[in-house]
Amino acid sequence: MNPPGPTRVDVLIVGAGPSGAYLGHLLARRGIEVGIIERDEMPRDKVCGGGLSRKAIELLDLDVEPLVHRWIHGAHLSYRGGGRFLKHTGQPIGCTVLRREFDAFLLGAAAAAGARVWTGTPMRDARQDADGVEVTVDGGPTLRCRLLIGADGVASTVRGRFFGPRLVRYVPALEALVAPPPQAPVECEEHALFDFGALPHGYGWVFPKRDHWNVGVYSPYGGAQLRRHLGAFLEQLGVTAAPSQVKFLGFPIPLRNARRRFQTERVWLLGDAAGLAEGVFGEGIYFALKSAALAAQAIEEGGLAPANNLYTARLEHTLLPELRAARWLGRALYAAPGYAFSHLVSHARINELFAGTISGAVGYRECLWRTLVAAPHWLLRARGAAASPALDR
């Protein structure tokens, strides 16, 4: 539909995912004139595991209870279907949601706070000039803003227009939406499942929803034949439905901003568009929301002038060190998944650290450091466990 009325706003956000919609909510609440354009009509489906960590829930100043499909109180952990044990956390470490519901909820909150929202409006082009940014959209008039925010996902049009190619490095992941088998091998109503080695140098997950499972595979190393590995994982779980009855969905996970560029004059990048996903679990929602919070703080403190570099400074101080530590952890963890499962995942103290990264009780830098400090202990255990190396054969 065509954006009605005046076409000038202070901040124009492209993309109504978690980072864009949440930033719109935060800015509108501060009295800033903000607009959000989204290429699709809302609500729209979004390929995503739909796991919302406790730290993401606590970051939001909104009640997500109506969106929750399942509260997650821990996880079943296994290696290629064997050696399974339960990590029960007592208090929820997060919940599962549907992205079409979650994103629409955040966009509704932004609109309620005063943001102007235009859906079904893809960005066609944009250019900077001395006074701001001029944006043209399909089927609509020109829009003008003082600051343009690219929150339009891993294939960001804004990033491609202003930052050039190959800024964000990503790896593929694949998920399937399935009905739980009649006799599920794992009681999954309030626990996720993480299976190390379900994908070579990676893991497989099961996130329970109200009426289905979200099952997927991921590796920070990337990988080939994801469909075959995911199919084998589904068989291991007892899911025997025909492929025509299983909905397979692929998506890229943006693990790194190769040149650490997040701003250029009047254009900023958030969330997946900025390459802000972590390398251990491939989780991006928390970092998308956090980037929105940091951008809102930078705008509040530094204004809308092109010289405001507070957003990048805050990323460098807070999120980027955590993401670097997560990349190192992920690559170390999945270099030899069987070994890691036997001597790290099964190690009580280290297991607690990794659970803490999901809940927010432990940062990735702390997890990395404390894992390294504990290394002599689990290395000694490894030497005494003759059967363990066979896990990676």
Rosetta blueprint (number, residue, H / E / L):
1 M L
2 N L
3 P L
4 P L
5 G L
6 P L
7 T L
8 R E
9 V E
10 D E
11 V E
12 L E
13 I E
14 V E
15 G L
16 A L
17 G L
18 P H
19 S H
20 G H
21 A H
22 Y H
23 L H
24 G H
25 H H
26 L H
27 L H
28 A H
29 R H
30 R L
31 G L
32 I L
33 E L
34 V E
35 G E
36 I E
37 I E
38 E E
39 R L
40 D L
41 E L
42 M L
43 P L
44 R L
45 D L
46 K L
47 V L
48 C L
49 G L
50 G L
51 G E
52 L E
53 S E
54 R H
55 K H
56 A H
57 I H
58 E H
59 L H
60 L L
61 D L
62 L L
63 D L
64 V L
65 E H
66 P H
67 L H
68 V L
69 H L
70 R E
71 W E
72 I E
73 H L
74 G E
75 A E
76 H E
77 L E
78 S E
79 Y E
80 R L
81 G L
82 G E
83 G E
84 R E
85 F E
86 L E
87 K E
88 H E
89 T L
90 G L
91 Q L
92 P L
93 I L
94 G E
95 C E
96 T E
97 V L
98 L L
99 R H
100 R H
101 E H
102 F H
103 D H
104 A H
105 F H
106 L H
107 L H
108 G H
109 A H
110 A H
111 A H
112 A H
113 A H
114 G L
115 A L
116 R E
117 V E
118 W E
119 T E
120 G L
121 T L
122 P L
123 M E
124 R E
125 D E
126 A E
127 R E
128 Q E
129 D L
130 A L
131 D L
132 G L
133 V E
134 E E
135 V E
136 T E
137 V E
138 D L
139 G L
140 G L
141 P L
142 T L
143 L E
144 R E
145 C E
146 R E
147 L E
148 L E
149 I E
150 G E
151 A L
152 D L
153 G L
154 V L
155 A L
156 S L
157 T H
158 V H
159 R H
160 G H
161 R H
162 F H
163 F L
164 G L
165 P L
166 R L
167 L L
168 V E
169 R E
170 Y E
171 V E
172 P E
173 A E
174 L E
175 E E
176 A E
177 L E
178 V E
179 A L
180 P L
181 P L
182 P L
183 Q L
184 A L
185 P L
186 V L
187 E L
188 C L
189 E L
190 E L
191 H L
192 A E
193 L E
194 F E
195 D E
196 F E
197 G L
198 A L
199 L L
200 P L
201 H L
202 G L
203 Y E
204 G E
205 W E
206 V E
207 F E
208 P E
209 K L
210 R L
211 D L
212 H L
213 W E
214 N E
215 V E
216 G E
217 V E
218 Y E
219 S L
220 P L
221 Y L
222 G L
223 G L
224 A L
225 Q L
226 L H
227 R H
228 R H
229 H H
230 L H
231 G H
232 A H
233 F H
234 L H
235 E H
236 Q H
237 L H
238 G L
239 V L
240 T L
241 A L
242 A L
243 P H
244 S H
245 Q H
246 V L
247 K E
248 F E
249 L E
250 G E
251 F E
252 P E
253 I E
254 P E
255 L E
256 R E
257 N E
258 A L
259 R L
260 R L
261 R L
262 F L
263 Q E
264 T E
265 E L
266 R L
267 V E
268 W E
269 L E
270 L L
271 G H
272 D H
273 A H
274 A H
275 G L
276 L L
277 A L
278 E L
279 G L
280 V L
281 F L
282 G L
283 E L
284 G L
285 I H
286 Y H
287 F H
288 A H
289 L H
290 K H
291 S H
292 A H
293 A H
294 L H
295 A H
296 A H
297 Q H
298 A H
299 I H
300 E H
301 E H
302 G H
303 G L
304 L L
305 A L
306 P L
307 A L
308 N L
309 N L
310 L H
311 Y H
312 T H
313 A H
314 R H
315 L H
316 E H
317 H H
318 T H
319 L H
320 L H
321 P H
322 E H
323 L H
324 R H
325 A H
326 A H
327 R H
328 W H
329 L H
330 G H
331 R H
332 A H
333 L H
334 Y H
335 A H
336 A L
337 P H
338 G H
339 Y H
340 A H
341 F H
342 S H
343 H H
344 L H
345 V H
346 S L
347 H L
348 A H
349 R H
350 I H
351 N H
352 E H
353 L H
354 F H
355 A H
356 G H
357 T H
358 I H
359 S H
360 G L
361 A L
362 V L
363 G L
364 Y H
365 R H
366 E H
367 C H
368 L H
369 W H
370 R H
371 T H
372 L H
373 V H
374 A L
375 A H
376 P H
377 H H
378 W H
379 L H
380 L H
381 R H
382 A H
383 R H
384 G H
385 A L
386 A L
387 A L
388 S H
389 P H
390 A H
391 L H
392 D H
393 R L
